[in-house]
Amino acid sequence: MDADEAAIRLRGGAIDESKALYALGCNIGRQLGDLTCFKPDELDGIFRGMKAVLTHSELEVDLATHLPQAAEFFKARIEAETALVVEAGEKAIAAAAGEDGAIKTASGLVVKIVQEGKGEPPTATSKVRVHYEGRLTDGTIFDSSIKRGEPADFPLARVVPGWSEGLQLMKPGAKATLTIPPELGYGDRGKSVIPAKATLIFEVELLEVLESEPEAGGGLEVG
Protein backbone atom coordinates (compact mmCIF):
# COMPACT_ATOMS: atom_id res chain seq x y z
CA MET A 1 0.00 0.00 0.00
CA ASP A 2 1.53 3.34 -1.04
CA ALA A 3 1.36 6.55 1.00
CA ASP A 4 -1.57 8.04 -0.97
CA GLU A 5 -3.70 4.93 -0.62
CA ALA A 6 -2.90 4.72 3.07
CA ALA A 7 -3.93 8.35 3.54
CA ILE A 8 -7.28 7.72 1.83
CA ARG A 9 -7.97 4.69 3.99
CA LEU A 10 -6.98 6.54 7.15
CA ARG A 11 -9.34 9.40 6.38
CA GLY A 12 -12.46 7.34 5.79
CA GLY A 13 -11.87 3.72 4.99
CA ALA A 14 -12.00 2.05 1.58
CA ILE A 15 -13.55 4.13 -1.19
CA ASP A 16 -15.82 3.19 -4.09
CA GLU A 17 -13.63 4.50 -6.89
CA SER A 18 -16.32 4.52 -9.59
CA LYS A 19 -18.70 6.54 -7.43
CA ALA A 20 -15.90 8.83 -6.29
CA LEU A 21 -14.95 9.56 -9.90
CA TYR A 22 -18.59 10.20 -10.80
CA ALA A 23 -18.90 12.60 -7.83
CA LEU A 24 -15.76 14.38 -9.01
CA GLY A 25 -17.36 14.77 -12.42
CA CYS A 26 -20.51 16.20 -10.80
CA ASN A 27 -18.42 18.75 -8.94
CA ILE A 28 -16.61 19.80 -12.11
CA GLY A 29 -19.96 20.01 -13.90
CA ARG A 30 -21.22 22.45 -11.27
CA GLN A 31 -18.20 24.64 -11.89
CA LEU A 32 -18.88 24.57 -15.64
CA GLY A 33 -22.50 25.64 -15.28
CA ASP A 34 -22.40 27.88 -18.35
CA LEU A 35 -22.18 24.76 -20.49
CA THR A 36 -25.82 23.98 -19.72
CA CYS A 37 -26.67 26.03 -22.81
CA PHE A 38 -25.43 23.14 -24.97
CA LYS A 39 -27.34 20.02 -25.99
CA PRO A 40 -26.16 16.54 -24.90
CA ASP A 41 -24.64 15.71 -28.29
CA GLU A 42 -22.82 19.05 -28.31
CA LEU A 43 -21.45 18.32 -24.86
CA ASP A 44 -20.01 15.09 -26.23
CA GLY A 45 -17.80 17.15 -28.51
CA ILE A 46 -16.75 19.43 -25.66
CA PHE A 47 -15.88 16.49 -23.43
CA ARG A 48 -13.93 14.85 -26.27
CA GLY A 49 -11.77 17.95 -26.55
CA MET A 50 -11.29 18.09 -22.77
CA LYS A 51 -10.23 14.44 -22.70
CA ALA A 52 -7.76 14.98 -25.53
CA VAL A 53 -6.05 17.80 -23.65
CA LEU A 54 -6.03 15.98 -20.31
CA THR A 55 -4.60 12.82 -21.85
CA HIS A 56 -2.12 14.71 -24.06
CA SER A 57 -3.65 13.12 -27.15
CA GLU A 58 -3.38 14.45 -30.68
CA LEU A 59 -5.95 17.20 -31.23
CA GLU A 60 -8.58 16.75 -33.93
CA VAL A 61 -8.74 20.43 -34.91
CA ASP A 62 -6.44 23.42 -35.32
CA LEU A 63 -7.08 25.53 -32.22
CA ALA A 64 -5.77 28.74 -33.79
CA THR A 65 -8.50 28.46 -36.41
CA HIS A 66 -11.37 27.09 -34.39
CA LEU A 67 -11.06 28.68 -30.94
CA PRO A 68 -12.19 32.12 -32.20
CA GLN A 69 -15.16 30.42 -33.85
CA ALA A 70 -15.89 28.57 -30.62
CA ALA A 71 -15.88 31.84 -28.69
CA GLU A 72 -18.40 33.38 -31.09
CA PHE A 73 -20.57 30.26 -30.99
CA PHE A 74 -20.48 30.17 -27.18
CA LYS A 75 -21.34 33.87 -26.88
CA ALA A 76 -24.28 33.55 -29.28
CA ARG A 77 -25.63 30.51 -27.44
CA ILE A 78 -25.34 32.21 -24.03
CA GLU A 79 -27.12 35.31 -25.32
CA ALA A 80 -29.94 33.22 -26.77
CA GLU A 81 -30.35 31.23 -23.55
CA THR A 82 -30.27 34.39 -21.44
CA ALA A 83 -32.99 35.97 -23.60
CA LEU A 84 -35.22 32.96 -22.91
CA VAL A 85 -34.50 33.21 -19.17
CA VAL A 86 -35.42 36.92 -19.17
CA GLU A 87 -38.63 36.28 -21.11
CA ALA A 88 -39.66 33.48 -18.74
CA GLY A 89 -38.91 35.69 -15.76
CA GLU A 90 -41.01 38.55 -17.04
CA LYS A 91 -43.94 36.18 -17.57
CA ALA A 92 -43.52 34.73 -14.08
CA ILE A 93 -43.48 38.19 -12.49
CA ALA A 94 -46.61 39.24 -14.39
CA ALA A 95 -48.43 36.03 -13.47
CA ALA A 96 -47.46 36.28 -9.81
CA ALA A 97 -48.48 39.94 -9.60
CA GLY A 98 -51.88 39.06 -11.07
CA GLU A 99 -52.76 36.53 -8.36
CA ASP A 100 -55.37 37.42 -5.75
CA GLY A 101 -53.75 38.89 -2.65
CA ALA A 102 -50.36 39.44 -4.27
CA ILE A 103 -48.58 42.78 -4.00
CA LYS A 104 -45.85 44.11 -6.26
CA THR A 105 -43.53 46.49 -4.44
CA ALA A 106 -41.81 49.53 -5.93
CA SER A 107 -38.63 47.48 -6.35
CA GLY A 108 -40.39 44.88 -8.52
CA LEU A 109 -40.63 42.15 -5.87
CA VAL A 110 -43.92 40.23 -5.82
CA VAL A 111 -45.10 38.98 -2.42
CA LYS A 112 -48.12 36.81 -1.76
CA ILE A 113 -48.86 36.02 1.89
CA VAL A 114 -50.54 32.62 1.98
CA GLN A 115 -50.67 32.35 5.79
CA GLU A 116 -50.68 35.29 8.14
CA GLY A 117 -48.31 35.42 11.12
CA LYS A 118 -48.36 37.24 14.43
CA GLY A 119 -46.01 39.59 16.21
CA GLU A 120 -43.34 41.96 14.94
CA PRO A 121 -41.78 41.44 11.52
CA PRO A 122 -37.99 41.32 11.23
CA THR A 123 -35.94 44.38 10.38
CA ALA A 124 -33.08 44.71 7.92
CA THR A 125 -30.61 43.80 10.67
CA SER A 126 -32.55 40.82 12.05
CA LYS A 127 -31.56 37.21 11.83
CA VAL A 128 -34.39 34.85 10.91
CA ARG A 129 -35.15 31.17 11.10
CA VAL A 130 -37.01 29.94 8.05
CA HIS A 131 -38.14 26.97 6.06
CA TYR A 132 -37.94 27.61 2.34
CA GLU A 133 -37.80 26.13 -1.11
CA GLY A 134 -36.36 27.98 -4.07
CA ARG A 135 -37.07 27.16 -7.69
CA LEU A 136 -36.55 28.58 -11.15
CA THR A 137 -39.40 29.56 -13.44
CA ASP A 138 -39.23 26.15 -15.13
CA GLY A 139 -39.88 24.44 -11.79
CA THR A 140 -36.29 23.36 -11.13
CA ILE A 141 -35.70 23.31 -7.36
CA PHE A 142 -32.23 24.62 -6.61
CA ASP A 143 -32.38 24.60 -2.81
CA SER A 144 -34.79 23.44 -0.14
CA SER A 145 -34.54 23.40 3.63
CA ILE A 146 -37.88 21.58 3.52
CA LYS A 147 -36.34 18.63 1.68
CA ARG A 148 -33.42 18.62 4.11
CA GLY A 149 -35.90 18.56 6.98
CA GLU A 150 -34.02 21.27 8.85
CA PRO A 151 -34.80 25.01 9.02
CA ALA A 152 -32.13 27.53 8.13
CA ASP A 153 -30.97 30.71 9.87
CA PHE A 154 -30.16 33.77 7.75
CA PRO A 155 -29.10 37.33 8.68
CA LEU A 156 -31.22 39.58 6.47
CA ALA A 157 -28.25 41.92 6.05
CA ARG A 158 -26.45 39.15 4.17
CA VAL A 159 -29.08 37.89 1.75
CA VAL A 160 -30.07 39.07 -1.71
CA PRO A 161 -32.28 42.18 -1.69
CA GLY A 162 -35.47 40.32 -2.66
CA TRP A 163 -35.22 38.07 0.37
CA SER A 164 -34.42 40.91 2.74
CA GLU A 165 -37.35 43.01 1.51
CA GLY A 166 -39.79 40.12 1.39
CA LEU A 167 -39.05 38.77 4.87
CA GLN A 168 -39.55 42.23 6.36
CA LEU A 169 -43.15 42.08 5.09
CA MET A 170 -43.80 38.87 7.02
CA LYS A 171 -44.59 38.21 10.67
CA PRO A 172 -43.45 35.14 12.61
CA GLY A 173 -45.53 32.15 11.55
CA ALA A 174 -46.32 33.61 8.13
CA LYS A 175 -45.94 31.74 4.87
CA ALA A 176 -45.42 33.54 1.60
CA THR A 177 -44.42 33.17 -2.02
CA LEU A 178 -41.68 35.57 -3.07
CA THR A 179 -41.18 36.09 -6.79
CA ILE A 180 -37.84 37.84 -7.09
CA PRO A 181 -36.73 39.58 -10.29
CA PRO A 182 -33.06 39.19 -11.26
CA GLU A 183 -32.05 42.66 -10.13
CA LEU A 184 -33.12 41.69 -6.60
CA GLY A 185 -31.54 38.24 -6.87
CA TYR A 186 -28.29 37.18 -8.49
CA GLY A 187 -28.53 39.53 -11.45
CA ASP A 188 -26.12 39.12 -14.35
CA ARG A 189 -23.81 36.70 -12.57
CA GLY A 190 -26.14 33.89 -11.53
CA LYS A 191 -25.02 31.32 -8.97
CA SER A 192 -24.36 27.60 -9.29
CA VAL A 193 -27.42 26.18 -11.14
CA ILE A 194 -29.11 29.60 -11.14
CA PRO A 195 -28.54 31.18 -14.57
CA ALA A 196 -27.76 34.84 -15.15
CA LYS A 197 -30.78 37.15 -15.12
CA ALA A 198 -32.98 34.46 -13.57
CA THR A 199 -36.22 35.25 -11.77
CA LEU A 200 -36.41 33.23 -8.54
CA ILE A 201 -39.52 31.88 -6.82
CA PHE A 202 -39.36 31.07 -3.13
CA GLU A 203 -41.89 29.46 -0.84
CA VAL A 204 -40.92 30.78 2.60
CA GLU A 205 -42.18 30.16 6.11
CA LEU A 206 -40.89 32.59 8.74
CA LEU A 207 -40.52 30.45 11.83
CA GLU A 208 -38.83 32.89 14.15
CA VAL A 209 -37.10 36.27 14.35
CA LEU A 210 -33.75 35.85 16.09
CA GLU A 211 -31.19 38.32 17.36
CA SER A 212 -30.17 41.32 15.28
CA GLU A 213 -27.25 40.91 12.90
CA PRO A 214 -25.21 44.14 12.54
CA GLU A 215 -22.88 43.11 9.72
CA ALA A 216 -23.91 43.60 6.10
CA GLY A 217 -22.88 42.36 2.69
CA GLY A 218 -22.87 39.11 0.74
CA GLY A 219 -25.63 37.12 -0.87
CA LEU A 220 -28.21 34.53 -0.02
CA GLU A 221 -26.53 31.29 0.97
CA VAL A 222 -28.72 28.91 -1.02
CA GLY A 223 -28.44 26.92 -4.13
C-alpha positions as CSV (number, residue, x, y, z in Angstrom):
1,M,0.0,0.0,0.0
2,D,1.5,3.3,-1.0
3,A,1.4,6.5,1.0
4,D,-1.6,8.0,-1.0
5,E,-3.7,4.9,-0.6
6,A,-2.9,4.7,3.1
7,A,-3.9,8.3,3.5
8,I,-7.3,7.7,1.8
9,R,-8.0,4.7,4.0
10,L,-7.0,6.5,7.1
11,R,-9.3,9.4,6.4
12,G,-12.5,7.3,5.8
13,G,-11.9,3.7,5.0
14,A,-12.0,2.1,1.6
15,I,-13.6,4.1,-1.2
16,D,-15.8,3.2,-4.1
17,E,-13.6,4.5,-6.9
18,S,-16.3,4.5,-9.6
19,K,-18.7,6.5,-7.4
20,A,-15.9,8.8,-6.3
21,L,-15.0,9.6,-9.9
22,Y,-18.6,10.2,-10.8
23,A,-18.9,12.6,-7.8
24,L,-15.8,14.4,-9.0
25,G,-17.4,14.8,-12.4
26,C,-20.5,16.2,-10.8
27,N,-18.4,18.7,-8.9
28,I,-16.6,19.8,-12.1
29,G,-20.0,20.0,-13.9
30,R,-21.2,22.4,-11.3
31,Q,-18.2,24.6,-11.9
32,L,-18.9,24.6,-15.6
33,G,-22.5,25.6,-15.3
34,D,-22.4,27.9,-18.4
35,L,-22.2,24.8,-20.5
36,T,-25.8,24.0,-19.7
37,C,-26.7,26.0,-22.8
38,F,-25.4,23.1,-25.0
39,K,-27.3,20.0,-26.0
40,P,-26.2,16.5,-24.9
41,D,-24.6,15.7,-28.3
42,E,-22.8,19.1,-28.3
43,L,-21.5,18.3,-24.9
44,D,-20.0,15.1,-26.2
45,G,-17.8,17.2,-28.5
46,I,-16.8,19.4,-25.7
47,F,-15.9,16.5,-23.4
48,R,-13.9,14.8,-26.3
49,G,-11.8,17.9,-26.5
50,M,-11.3,18.1,-22.8
51,K,-10.2,14.4,-22.7
52,A,-7.8,15.0,-25.5
53,V,-6.1,17.8,-23.6
54,L,-6.0,16.0,-20.3
55,T,-4.6,12.8,-21.9
56,H,-2.1,14.7,-24.1
57,S,-3.7,13.1,-27.1
58,E,-3.4,14.4,-30.7
59,L,-6.0,17.2,-31.2
60,E,-8.6,16.7,-33.9
61,V,-8.7,20.4,-34.9
62,D,-6.4,23.4,-35.3
63,L,-7.1,25.5,-32.2
64,A,-5.8,28.7,-33.8
65,T,-8.5,28.5,-36.4
66,H,-11.4,27.1,-34.4
67,L,-11.1,28.7,-30.9
68,P,-12.2,32.1,-32.2
69,Q,-15.2,30.4,-33.9
70,A,-15.9,28.6,-30.6
71,A,-15.9,31.8,-28.7
72,E,-18.4,33.4,-31.1
73,F,-20.6,30.3,-31.0
74,F,-20.5,30.2,-27.2
75,K,-21.3,33.9,-26.9
76,A,-24.3,33.6,-29.3
77,R,-25.6,30.5,-27.4
78,I,-25.3,32.2,-24.0
79,E,-27.1,35.3,-25.3
80,A,-29.9,33.2,-26.8
81,E,-30.3,31.2,-23.6
82,T,-30.3,34.4,-21.4
83,A,-33.0,36.0,-23.6
84,L,-35.2,33.0,-22.9
85,V,-34.5,33.2,-19.2
86,V,-35.4,36.9,-19.2
87,E,-38.6,36.3,-21.1
88,A,-39.7,33.5,-18.7
89,G,-38.9,35.7,-15.8
90,E,-41.0,38.6,-17.0
91,K,-43.9,36.2,-17.6
92,A,-43.5,34.7,-14.1
93,I,-43.5,38.2,-12.5
94,A,-46.6,39.2,-14.4
95,A,-48.4,36.0,-13.5
96,A,-47.5,36.3,-9.8
97,A,-48.5,39.9,-9.6
98,G,-51.9,39.1,-11.1
99,E,-52.8,36.5,-8.4
100,D,-55.4,37.4,-5.7
101,G,-53.8,38.9,-2.7
102,A,-50.4,39.4,-4.3
103,I,-48.6,42.8,-4.0
104,K,-45.8,44.1,-6.3
105,T,-43.5,46.5,-4.4
106,A,-41.8,49.5,-5.9
107,S,-38.6,47.5,-6.4
108,G,-40.4,44.9,-8.5
109,L,-40.6,42.2,-5.9
110,V,-43.9,40.2,-5.8
111,V,-45.1,39.0,-2.4
112,K,-48.1,36.8,-1.8
113,I,-48.9,36.0,1.9
114,V,-50.5,32.6,2.0
115,Q,-50.7,32.4,5.8
116,E,-50.7,35.3,8.1
117,G,-48.3,35.4,11.1
118,K,-48.4,37.2,14.4
119,G,-46.0,39.6,16.2
120,E,-43.3,42.0,14.9
121,P,-41.8,41.4,11.5
122,P,-38.0,41.3,11.2
123,T,-35.9,44.4,10.4
124,A,-33.1,44.7,7.9
125,T,-30.6,43.8,10.7
126,S,-32.6,40.8,12.1
127,K,-31.6,37.2,11.8
128,V,-34.4,34.9,10.9
129,R,-35.1,31.2,11.1
130,V,-37.0,29.9,8.0
131,H,-38.1,27.0,6.1
132,Y,-37.9,27.6,2.3
133,E,-37.8,26.1,-1.1
134,G,-36.4,28.0,-4.1
135,R,-37.1,27.2,-7.7
136,L,-36.5,28.6,-11.1
137,T,-39.4,29.6,-13.4
138,D,-39.2,26.1,-15.1
139,G,-39.9,24.4,-11.8
140,T,-36.3,23.4,-11.1
141,I,-35.7,23.3,-7.4
142,F,-32.2,24.6,-6.6
143,D,-32.4,24.6,-2.8
144,S,-34.8,23.4,-0.1
145,S,-34.5,23.4,3.6
146,I,-37.9,21.6,3.5
147,K,-36.3,18.6,1.7
148,R,-33.4,18.6,4.1
149,G,-35.9,18.6,7.0
150,E,-34.0,21.3,8.8
151,P,-34.8,25.0,9.0
152,A,-32.1,27.5,8.1
153,D,-31.0,30.7,9.9
154,F,-30.2,33.8,7.7
155,P,-29.1,37.3,8.7
156,L,-31.2,39.6,6.5
157,A,-28.3,41.9,6.1
158,R,-26.5,39.2,4.2
159,V,-29.1,37.9,1.7
160,V,-30.1,39.1,-1.7
161,P,-32.3,42.2,-1.7
162,G,-35.5,40.3,-2.7
163,W,-35.2,38.1,0.4
164,S,-34.4,40.9,2.7
165,E,-37.3,43.0,1.5
166,G,-39.8,40.1,1.4
167,L,-39.1,38.8,4.9
168,Q,-39.6,42.2,6.4
169,L,-43.1,42.1,5.1
170,M,-43.8,38.9,7.0
171,K,-44.6,38.2,10.7
172,P,-43.5,35.1,12.6
173,G,-45.5,32.2,11.6
174,A,-46.3,33.6,8.1
175,K,-45.9,31.7,4.9
176,A,-45.4,33.5,1.6
177,T,-44.4,33.2,-2.0
178,L,-41.7,35.6,-3.1
179,T,-41.2,36.1,-6.8
180,I,-37.8,37.8,-7.1
181,P,-36.7,39.6,-10.3
182,P,-33.1,39.2,-11.3
183,E,-32.1,42.7,-10.1
184,L,-33.1,41.7,-6.6
185,G,-31.5,38.2,-6.9
186,Y,-28.3,37.2,-8.5
187,G,-28.5,39.5,-11.4
188,D,-26.1,39.1,-14.3
189,R,-23.8,36.7,-12.6
190,G,-26.1,33.9,-11.5
191,K,-25.0,31.3,-9.0
192,S,-24.4,27.6,-9.3
193,V,-27.4,26.2,-11.1
194,I,-29.1,29.6,-11.1
195,P,-28.5,31.2,-14.6
196,A,-27.8,34.8,-15.1
197,K,-30.8,37.2,-15.1
198,A,-33.0,34.5,-13.6
199,T,-36.2,35.3,-11.8
200,L,-36.4,33.2,-8.5
201,I,-39.5,31.9,-6.8
202,F,-39.4,31.1,-3.1
203,E,-41.9,29.5,-0.8
204,V,-40.9,30.8,2.6
205,E,-42.2,30.2,6.1
206,L,-40.9,32.6,8.7
207,L,-40.5,30.4,11.8
208,E,-38.8,32.9,14.2
209,V,-37.1,36.3,14.3
210,L,-33.7,35.8,16.1
211,E,-31.2,38.3,17.4
212,S,-30.2,41.3,15.3
213,E,-27.2,40.9,12.9
214,P,-25.2,44.1,12.5
215,E,-22.9,43.1,9.7
216,A,-23.9,43.6,6.1
217,G,-22.9,42.4,2.7
218,G,-22.9,39.1,0.7
219,G,-25.6,37.1,-0.9
220,L,-28.2,34.5,0.0
221,E,-26.5,31.3,1.0
222,V,-28.7,28.9,-1.0
223,G,-28.4,26.9,-4.1
